[in-house]
Amino acid sequence: MSHQIRERDVRGVEVQPDFTLVGDDMVIGSTQWLDADGRLQERFQVLTLRDGKIVDMQGCTTLRQAERFARRKSG
């Protein structure tokens, strides 16, 4: 995420990504940043991995939604 922001030359945006392994092949990524109005924005992504590569990515608006999606997909 930080690389993409640098590539787009977005100034003044500090991104704080975080990743949590939730299974052998699934990761929940979360990203926080302050928008132009100073409000905290947060997004979550469920990444499915196979052979060390991302094969699926689902965007979620809350951590709870991401966790539910990951449970359904892995079960």
C-alpha positions in Angstrom: 0.0 0.0 0.0 2.8 2.4 0.9 4.5 1.7 -2.4 1.3 2.5 -4.4 0.9 5.8 -2.6 4.5 6.7 -3.4 4.0 5.7 -7.0 0.9 8.0 -7.2 2.9 10.8 -5.5 0.2 11.5 -2.9 1.8 13.9 -0.4 1.0 14.3 3.2 -0.7 10.9 3.5 0.7 8.5 6.1 -0.5 5.0 5.7 -0.3 2.4 8.5 -0.8 -1.1 7.1 -1.1 -4.2 9.3 -1.4 -7.9 8.5 -2.7 -10.8 10.5 -2.4 -14.4 9.5 -5.8 -16.1 10.1 -5.1 -19.5 8.6 -2.5 -21.4 6.6 -3.5 -19.6 3.4 -5.4 -16.5 4.5 -4.4 -13.0 5.8 -6.5 -10.1 6.9 -4.8 -6.8 6.0 -5.9 -3.5 7.5 -4.9 -0.1 6.4 -5.4 3.2 8.3 -4.9 6.7 7.1 -6.1 10.3 7.7 -8.1 11.8 4.9 -7.8 15.3 3.7 -10.3 16.5 6.4 -8.2 14.8 9.1 -10.7 12.0 9.7 -9.3 8.5 10.3 -10.1 6.1 7.4 -9.8 2.3 7.8 -10.2 -0.5 5.3 -9.8 -4.3 5.6 -8.9 -6.9 3.0 -9.0 -10.7 3.2 -6.2 -12.1 1.1 -6.1 -15.7 0.0 -2.7 -17.1 -0.8 -1.6 -20.1 -2.9 2.1 -21.0 -3.5 3.1 -17.7 -1.9 1.0 -15.5 -4.3 -2.2 -13.6 -3.8 -5.0 -15.5 -5.7 -8.0 -13.6 -4.2 -8.7 -10.4 -2.4 -11.9 -9.3 -0.8 -12.4 -5.8 0.5 -14.4 -5.3 3.7 -15.5 -2.1 5.6 -15.1 -3.6 9.1 -12.8 -6.0 10.9 -15.8 -8.1 11.9 -16.9 -8.4 8.3 -13.4 -9.4 7.2 -13.3 -12.1 10.0 -16.7 -13.5 9.0 -15.7 -13.6 5.4 -12.4 -15.4 6.2 -14.2 -18.0 8.4 -16.8 -18.7 5.7 -14.2 -19.1 3.0 -11.9 -21.3 5.0 -14.6 -23.5 6.4 
